[in-house]
Amino acid sequence: MTTDIILSCEFFPPKTETGISNLIETRKNLAVIKPEYYSVTFGAGGSTQDNTLEAVIDIQNASSMTGIAAAPHLSCVGSSAPRILDLLNQYRANGIERIVALRGDLPSGTRAAGDFRYANELIDFIRKETGDHFTIEVACYPEVHPQANSAQHDLTNFKRKVDAGANTAITQYFYNIDAYYYFLDRCQRNGINIPIVPGIMPINNFSQLARFSDNCGAEIPRWLRRRLEEFYDDTASLQAFTLDFLTEFTQKLIESGVPGLHFYTMNKTDPILTVCQRLGLTH
Ligand code: FAD
């Protein structure tokens, strides 16, 4: 299968020397799929924010050779306007032109004092302070954000981000492909016309994924959950099954004409690389 859709990969910022060298290796391995950019997450109110800065600068510095740009995630909840401006200035000074702008989630028990309540306010701020310098990516939720009052309210709030100046959106991961198509349709009917790139989450560890999915409002369909449960501690069979599942899932998305694919890599080369090799997405 050949295609010219835009690919991107997401990493979390490593905290240890081993994590840093693993990520360098993963970046090198995934370069064969020629991603447009590598993004790095940013923990709201967390202690790892400096690690994000370091990781994106490293990616950006390598970009003259790799051709792969860096895109820091920037979450605003609990933060101040001067702190966000300082980060924007540092990113700009380092040649970064793309940002994934988010509200973020504070660690439980933390109070949300700060200058921003929602991502649309962050986007307003970025546009006010930096004009059109940054391409702004935002998050969206085909299966509805867990805190939204209703699906329609969530869509209205997504539109606020687009109206504030978002250029493209990346979805929360999903395994129910119809939820994504239905969401695209509703976006179009609500005047949301930016590209909506599906976020793809590999299945490495079922119990971890189940816990995470409950929190972020992504559904693991019953048939898939039951199938995954069957493997229990048979890691090899689980890996073989999830690789086939992910390949077929990604292939269907490509065939339906998605504008891009955003891979949540969890800092691992596989299964993303194998899926891309199977689908002829490597160069
Ligand atoms: P928002 O768009 O602000 O929405 C949050 C909730 O508030 C929704 O329920 C929405 O309906 C509602 N809402 C929005 N605007 C308004 C308004 N004006 N008035 C009333 N209600 C409103 N988290 C991190 O901490 N760091 C990361 O690096 C990170 N990266 C992510 C990358 C992607 C692609 C995705 C999909 C998520 C990521 N997250 C990250 C998680 C994200 O921060 C959470 O899902 C968070 O709960 C919502 O962020 P948001 O930007 O979508 O928020």
Residues whose N, C-alpha, C, O or C-beta is under 5 A from the ligand:
A	BS01	FAD	T41 F42 G43 A44 H73 S75 A101 L102 R103 G104 D105 R117 Y118 A119 N120 A139 C140 H145 Q147 A148 H153 D154 N157 I170 T171 Q172
